[in-house]
Amino acid sequence: MPPKLILIVLTVAAVGGGGYYYVNYETTIHHAEDGSFDRVEITRRAAEPGDQTHSPATVDRSQQISEAGGASIRIATFNFGGLDDVKLNNRLVVAVLVRVISQFDLVAVQDIRANNRGVLAKLLREMNAAGGSFDYAVCPSTTSDPVGNYSAFIFKKASVEVDHNTVQSVNDPKNLFSHRPLVGSFRAKGPSKAEAFTFTLVNVHNEPETSEAEVNLLDDVYRALLEDGRKEDDVILLGDFGGDGIDLGELTAVPGLAASITHTPTTTRGTRLADNVIFSRRATVEFTGLSGVVDIMRQCDLTIQEAMAVSDHVPVWAEFSRYEGGQPGYVAEKPGRTSR
């Protein structure tokens, strides 16, 4: 068993939603006669009804409009598969990333390969030029340290907000993680601050060869955040857990903790279930029951080679109420605690 992670617990404060890009716009990727990428066309469209007939864990429901009519937010995770300047020079890749990410209110992303925020800022400019209003949050050290590979949060400014002071990497003095998890605290916009859903995200990026040991460190991270004095009980682990399947290791000792995706592969070639959104079903009652895996090939009409050029992973998402406690009328006495 690996040594337990030594944590310097961060004191983070929860902070105080918007429509979906995909409801109003459609991105059409055109191919030449030889099958190669030709051009991208963005047009306004009417919303389409969602498929209500299958399990959300096995069907791409990312285009489905919430029955709550804007009362929920969709939180996703997406391993970019090595996003760098070279990849961003590929217009097909950019078009797919803009279309896919814009479907969600908040996305935890991994595997950005750069020594600074330039690559991420360039992607955000592309997204906002297409009609979005997005911002991002990264560990402050990303500006100055030659990290080479980092994670981030991308979010709709009209839908959620983050206290940038809370966005930090987990302290890992023994270098037990291949990539230190990125932590951030958020609040859904829309409801009053007293009623809004507050939550803490742990953005995970494990390597396959060390995933078993690293998953067994995440229960320490989870408990440390629960016990940091803020009384925030909605702690969500999401990202690339590195392995194959839903073996949660020592996380199984955390009461009520469960994975959103249980049977669907999350790699582009369909070989592994590596990515997930994991949280306590007892504590995070804001979960609406909807979650899924985005089939990028089908949604964007890509060949396997084109999809692999975007990433070797596909996005995974889960939906949550904007309201603390899952419905209007619950008022937060303190962060993470609610009452009638």
N, C-alpha and C positions, 0 to 999 in steps of 0.2 A: 504494500500500500504506500503511495507517495506521501511525503511529509505534508502536514497540514499547512495551508497557506497562511502566512502572517499578513494581516491586513491592518492598514491605517485607515480606519473608517472615516469616510468623508461625511461631513455634515452638509446635507443638501436640503434645500427648501423647495416644496412644491410651488408651482407658479400657475397663474391664470394663462367655430368649425367652418366650414366652407363647403361649397359644392364640388362635385367631381368634374375634372377636365373631360373625362371620357363620356359624360352625359351630354356635353355640348359639342364635342369635336370628334372627328374620326380621322385617324392617321392611316392613309393608304400607301402601302409600299409597292411600287411598280417595278416589274422586272422586264428586261429585254427578252427578245425571242430566244436567246441562248440560255436564258435562266439567270443571268447575272443581274445584280442590282442596277436599276436605272435611275429612279427618282422617288421622292416622297411628296405626297399631297395631303394637306391638312384641310378638312372641310367641316363645316358645321353640320350637325345631324340631330335627329330626334332620338330621345332615349328609347332603348329597346327593353322589352320585359325580360326578366331573368328566368333561368331554368329552375323551377322549384321541385323537380322530381327526383333528385339524387342527393346522396350524402355530400355535405360540403367538404368532407375530407378527401373525396375522390373526384370532384368535378371542379373545373375552373369556373368559379362564380365571380371573378374579379370585375366583370362588367354588370353585375346585378345591382340594381338600385335598392338601397335599404328600405324595408317596409316602414321604418320609423320616419322616413321623409326628412333626413338630415339630423335625426336625433342620435346618430351613432358615428363613430370614427373607425377607420380601417387602418390597422397597424401592420406593417409588413417587414420582412427581412429579405435581403438580396445580396448574395456574394457576387461581386462584380467580376470575379475571375481575372483579376489583374488589370484594373482600369488605369491606363496611362495615356500619355499624349498620342502615342501611335494609334491606340484604339479609338480615341476621340477624333482622329482624323478620318475615320471610316464613317461616312454619312449614314450608311445603313445602321450601324451600331448606335449612333446618336439618335436616329429616328426611333429605333426600338426602345432605347432607354427612356426617351422622353415620353413615349406612349405608355410604357408599362409603369414607370414610377408615378406618373401623373394620376393614376387611378387611385392612389392611396393618400391618406392624410399625413402619415408619418412612416418613413422607411429607415430601418437600421441597415446600413450598407457596410460591407467588408471588402477587403483586398483592393484598396486604392494604392497603387504603386507610384509614389512620388515622394520627394523630400519636402514638399510644402503643400499649401492648399490650392495651388494653381489649377491642377486638374479638376478638382471638385468645383472650384469657382467657374471654370469653363463650362462644365456640364450644367451648372445652375443657370448660366447665361442662356444656354440653348433651351432649357426648359421654360424659362421666363419669356424668352422671345417667342415661344410657341403659344403664349397666352396664359402661362401659369404665374403664380406668385409664391415662390418657394424660397426658403432659407436653409441654412445648414448649421450644424454644430459639431465641432471636433474638439479633441483635447487641446488645451492651449499650447502645449509643447510642440504641437505639429508645426507651428510657425517657425520654431528655432532649431529643433532637434532633427538630425538626419535620420528619420525613422525608416524611410524606404517603403513601408507598408503600414497603412493605418485604416481605421474604421471611422464612421461618421453617422450622424443622423441627418436626414433630409425631411423637411416638413413643410406643409402648407401654412403660410403665415396667418391665413384667415381661419384656420381650423384648430391648431394647437399652438401653444407657446412654451418656451423653455427658458429657464433661468440659466444663462450661459455659464454662470459661476458654479453650477452644479455638475457641469460636464467635465469628467475627469476619468483617467484610466485607473483601474484598480492597482493599488500599490502591491508590487510583487518583488520584494527584495531578493528572493532566491531564484528568480527567473523560472518559475515553475510553469508558466503559461508560454506557449509559443507566440501568442499575441495577447497582450493584456486586455481583458474585457473593458469596454467603454461604458461608463455609467452616466445617466442623465435623468433629470426629473422634469416632468411635463404636466400641463393641465389642459384639458379640452376647453376650447372657446365656445361660446354660445350661451350656456347657462350662466347664472350668477356665480361669482367666485365661491360662494358658500355651497352651491349645489354641484359645481363642476367636478367631473371625474379627474382625480389626480393620480399619478402613477410614476413609478421609477422603472426605467428600462436598463437592462444589462445586455449590451451588444457583444455577442460571443463570436470568436473566430478561432476554432481549434483546427489543428492539422490532423489528417487521418491517422498518421502513425503514432501520434501521442494523444489521441482523443480520449481513450479510456482513462488515462491518468488525469487529464485536464477536466473531464466531466466530474470526476470525484473531488475536484477543488471548488466546484460551483456552489455546492451546498454551503461552504464557508462564506462565499460572497453573498449568497441569498440571506443567510441568517444575520450577517453583519449589517446588511441594509435594513432588515426588520428591526434590529436592536440599536439603531444609531440615534435613538432619542426623538425621532420625528413622528413615530407612530404611523408611518405609511405602510399599510398592509398590502398594497397592490404593487408587487414587485414582479416584473415580467422579464424572463430570460428569453432572448431570441437571437437567432443568428445561425451560423454554420457550426454545428457541434462536432463535425469532423468524421463521425463514425458511420455506421450503416444500420439503421433501425432506430428504435426508441428506447434503447437501454440507457436509463437515466442514472445508472450507477448509484452513488451515495445520495443523489437527489431523491431517490425513492423513500428515503427516511423522512422527508419533509411532508407532513400531512396534507393531503389534498392536491399535491402537485401533479399535473398531468400535461401531456403533450397535445397540441392541437391537431397535428398530422400524425397518423398512425399506420397507414398502409400505402401511401402514395410516394413514389420516388421523387426526389427534389433535385436531382442532377439532370442536365439536359439530355444525356443519353439514357436516362431512366435506369441507372444501375444502383443507386444508393438513395436512402432516405437520410440525408445529412443535415438538412435545415429544418428549423422548427420554431414555434412560439410556445413557450412553456410558462405556466403560471398556476397558482393555487385556485382550484375551482371553489374552494370554501371561502376564500377571501375575496377574490375578484369576481363578484357576482355581476359585475358590469358586462361580462362576456355575453354576447347575444346568441351564441350557439353557432354562428357562421364562421367558417374558416375554410381555407383551400390552398391549392397550388396552381400557379398561373402557367398554363400551357403556352409558352411563347411561340412555339412553332405554329400552332393552330391559330392563335390570336393574331399573329402578324404575318401569317402565310409565308413561313420561312422554310428553307431546306435545313437539314441537320447541320450542314457546314456553315450556313449563315447564322443559325442559332448558336453554334459553338463559338463563332466569332464574337458574339455578344457576351456570353459567359458559359462556363461549364455547369452553372447552377441556374435554377429558376426561382422566382420569388415565391414566398410563402406568406400568408396573411391570416389575421383573425380580426373580428369585429367586436367593438365594445360600445356600450352606451356612453353618451357624453355626460350623463348624470351620475354622480356618486350614488352608489346603492342600486343603480340600474334604472331609476325612474325619478321624475321630478318629485319634489317634496321631501327628499332626504337632505338634511343640512349638515355639513361637516362642522363638528365642534372643534376638532383639531385635524391636521392633515391625516387622512387615512381612516378617521373615525367618523361615523355618521349616526344620526338619530332623526326621529320624526319631529 
